[in-house]
């Protein structure tokens, strides 16, 4: 074999191995994720580019949603990327309640097992508080039934600010966006199966302000957010 052919073969093999390693890393170790909306403001901003570790809660067979091996325990306060149960898109929210927890919200204050939750990360950008209608049955049994049957997905405004009480089912968690007034989360669509957790954000490796002047590229980069490790938030 000529030296030219040998060199070409080595280059091809090198590229094949490189692509294979990248695909394996993408499938089992880390994936890139871009924040699309403001539901996690001011913790995460639209245009934040994240690296998400995929091994926090188990090993998933790529593109199947099947986890033959699970490990790791979700904790209250974890920011998580998950598969939205109704269409498979990737969402990002914060875990605020765990299996067996009783969740209640009154006038935007979250109560877990009867105690107000300390949430320095939560922000409220709408001063309006939607009250509970006087004819709403707020018993645990009624609220639990309506919540688990996804009745709150129909756009009941008061659910945003006055919710529950409900009990988080086994093998599920309750997630909310940090931007409480503009987040579509477990208040509306229900509990999140633990099996749908994909991982946790590790680092913001880039951040881009899409609302800035298009000709001022340098100013649209959020330099202070680059290489922020989200695990310490």
C-alpha positions in Angstrom: 0.0 0.0 0.0 1.3 3.4 -1.0 2.1 6.0 1.7 -0.6 8.3 0.2 -3.3 5.6 0.6 -2.1 4.7 4.1 -2.2 8.3 5.1 -5.8 8.8 3.7 -6.9 5.6 5.5 -5.5 6.9 8.8 -7.3 10.2 8.3 -10.6 8.5 7.5 -10.3 6.3 10.6 -9.5 9.2 12.7 -12.6 11.1 11.6 -14.8 8.0 12.0 -13.5 7.6 15.6 -14.0 11.3 16.3 -17.5 11.3 15.0 -18.3 8.1 17.0 -17.0 9.5 20.2 -19.0 12.7 19.7 -22.1 10.7 19.1 -21.5 8.6 22.2 -20.9 11.7 24.3 -24.1 13.3 22.9 -26.1 10.2 23.6 -24.9 9.3 27.1 -22.9 12.1 28.7 -23.7 15.7 27.7 -26.0 17.6 25.3 -26.4 21.3 24.4 -29.5 23.1 25.3 -30.6 26.7 24.5 -33.1 28.5 26.7 -36.0 29.4 24.4 -38.3 31.4 26.7 -38.3 33.5 29.9 -39.9 31.0 32.2 -36.7 30.6 34.2 -35.8 34.3 34.5 -33.9 35.6 36.2 -31.9 32.5 36.8 -31.7 31.5 33.2 -32.3 33.9 30.3 -33.5 33.4 26.8 -30.4 32.9 24.7 -28.4 31.1 27.4 -26.6 28.2 25.8 -26.2 25.3 28.3 -24.3 22.0 28.6 -26.5 19.5 30.3 -25.2 16.4 31.9 -27.3 13.3 31.0 -26.1 10.8 33.6 -27.6 12.4 36.8 -30.7 10.2 36.9 -29.7 7.1 35.0 -28.7 5.7 31.7 -31.2 6.1 28.8 -31.2 4.3 25.5 -30.9 7.1 23.0 -34.2 8.3 21.3 -36.3 5.8 23.2 -37.1 7.4 26.5 -36.2 4.0 28.1 -33.9 3.9 31.1 -32.7 0.4 31.8 -30.5 1.6 34.6 -31.5 4.4 37.0 -29.6 6.1 39.8 -29.5 9.5 41.5 -32.3 11.1 43.6 -34.0 14.3 42.5 -33.8 17.0 45.2 -35.9 20.0 45.9 -34.3 23.0 44.3 -32.6 21.1 41.4 -32.9 22.7 38.0 -33.7 19.9 35.6 -34.1 19.3 31.8 -36.9 16.9 31.1 -39.0 15.4 28.4 -42.4 17.2 28.4 -44.9 14.3 28.9 -47.3 15.4 26.2 -45.2 15.9 23.1 -41.6 14.9 23.9 -40.0 18.4 23.8 -37.2 19.2 26.2 -38.2 21.7 28.9 -36.3 23.1 31.8 -37.7 24.0 35.2 -36.9 23.7 38.9 -38.1 20.9 41.2 -40.1 22.4 44.1 -41.7 19.3 45.5 -40.9 15.6 45.8 -43.0 12.4 45.9 -45.4 12.5 48.8 -45.2 16.2 49.3 -48.4 18.3 49.7 -48.2 21.4 47.5 -50.4 24.4 48.0 -50.1 28.0 46.6 -51.9 30.9 48.1 -51.5 34.4 46.7 -48.3 33.3 44.9 -46.7 31.8 48.1 -45.7 28.1 47.7 -46.4 25.9 50.8 -44.8 22.5 51.0 -46.4 20.2 53.7 -48.0 23.3 55.3 -44.8 25.4 55.5 -43.9 28.3 53.2 -41.1 27.5 50.9 -38.0 29.7 50.9 -37.4 30.7 47.3 -34.8 33.4 46.8 -34.7 32.5 43.1 -38.4 33.1 42.4 -39.5 36.3 40.7 -42.9 37.8 40.1 -43.3 40.2 37.1 -47.0 40.6 37.2 -48.5 42.4 40.2 -51.9 40.9 39.5 -53.1 38.2 41.9 -55.8 36.0 40.5 -58.1 35.1 43.5 -59.8 31.8 44.1 -63.4 31.9 42.7 -65.9 31.6 45.6 -67.5 28.5 44.1 -64.2 26.5 43.8 -64.0 23.4 46.0 -60.4 23.5 47.4 -60.6 20.2 49.2 -57.6 17.9 48.7 -59.7 15.2 47.1 -61.3 17.6 44.5 -58.1 19.4 43.6 -56.1 16.2 43.3 -58.7 14.7 41.0 -58.8 17.8 38.7 -55.0 18.1 38.7 -54.3 14.5 37.8 -57.0 14.5 35.1 -55.3 17.6 33.6 -58.3 19.9 33.9 -56.1 22.8 34.8 -54.5 22.7 31.3 -57.7 24.5 30.1 -56.5 27.9 31.2 -57.9 28.6 34.6 -56.1 31.8 35.5 -56.5 31.5 39.3 -54.4 28.3 39.3 -51.3 30.4 38.6 -51.5 32.2 42.0 -53.9 30.0 44.0 -53.4 26.3 43.5 -54.1 23.0 45.4 -53.7 21.4 47.8 -52.4 18.3 45.9 -50.1 15.5 46.8 -47.3 14.6 44.5 -47.7 11.0 43.4 -45.0 8.3 43.8 -42.2 8.4 41.2 -43.2 12.0 40.3 -42.0 15.5 41.1 -43.5 18.9 41.0 -41.7 21.5 38.8 -42.1 25.2 38.4 -40.3 28.0 36.5 -38.5 30.6 38.5 -40.5 33.3 36.6 -43.7 32.3 38.4 -46.1 34.6 36.6 -45.0 33.5 33.1 -44.3 29.8 33.4 -46.3 26.8 32.1 -45.5 24.1 34.6 -46.8 21.4 37.0 -49.5 23.8 38.3 -51.2 23.4 34.9 -50.2 20.1 33.2 -49.6 18.0 36.3 -46.8 16.0 38.0 -43.7 15.1 36.1 -42.6 11.4 36.0 -39.1 11.0 37.4 -38.4 8.7 34.4 -38.7 11.8 32.1 -35.9 13.6 33.8 -33.0 13.9 31.3 -30.3 15.7 33.3 -29.2 18.9 35.0 -27.5 22.0 33.4 -23.8 22.1 34.2 -22.6 25.3 32.7 -23.6 28.3 30.6 -21.0 28.3 27.9 -22.5 31.1 25.8 -25.3 33.7 26.1 -26.8 35.8 23.4 -29.3 38.7 23.7 -31.6 38.3 20.7 -33.2 41.6 21.4 -30.1 43.8 21.0 -29.2 45.8 17.9 -28.3 43.4 15.1 -25.3 45.4 14.1 -23.8 45.5 17.6 -22.8 41.8 17.8 -20.2 42.5 20.4 -22.8 44.1 22.7 -25.3 41.3 22.3 -23.1 38.8 23.9 -23.7 38.6 27.6 -20.1 38.3 28.6 -20.7 38.1 32.4 -22.8 35.0 32.0 -20.2 33.0 30.0 -18.8 29.9 31.8 -21.2 30.2 34.8 -21.5 26.8 36.5 -25.2 26.4 37.2 -24.8 23.7 39.9 -23.8 26.4 42.4 -27.0 28.4 42.0 
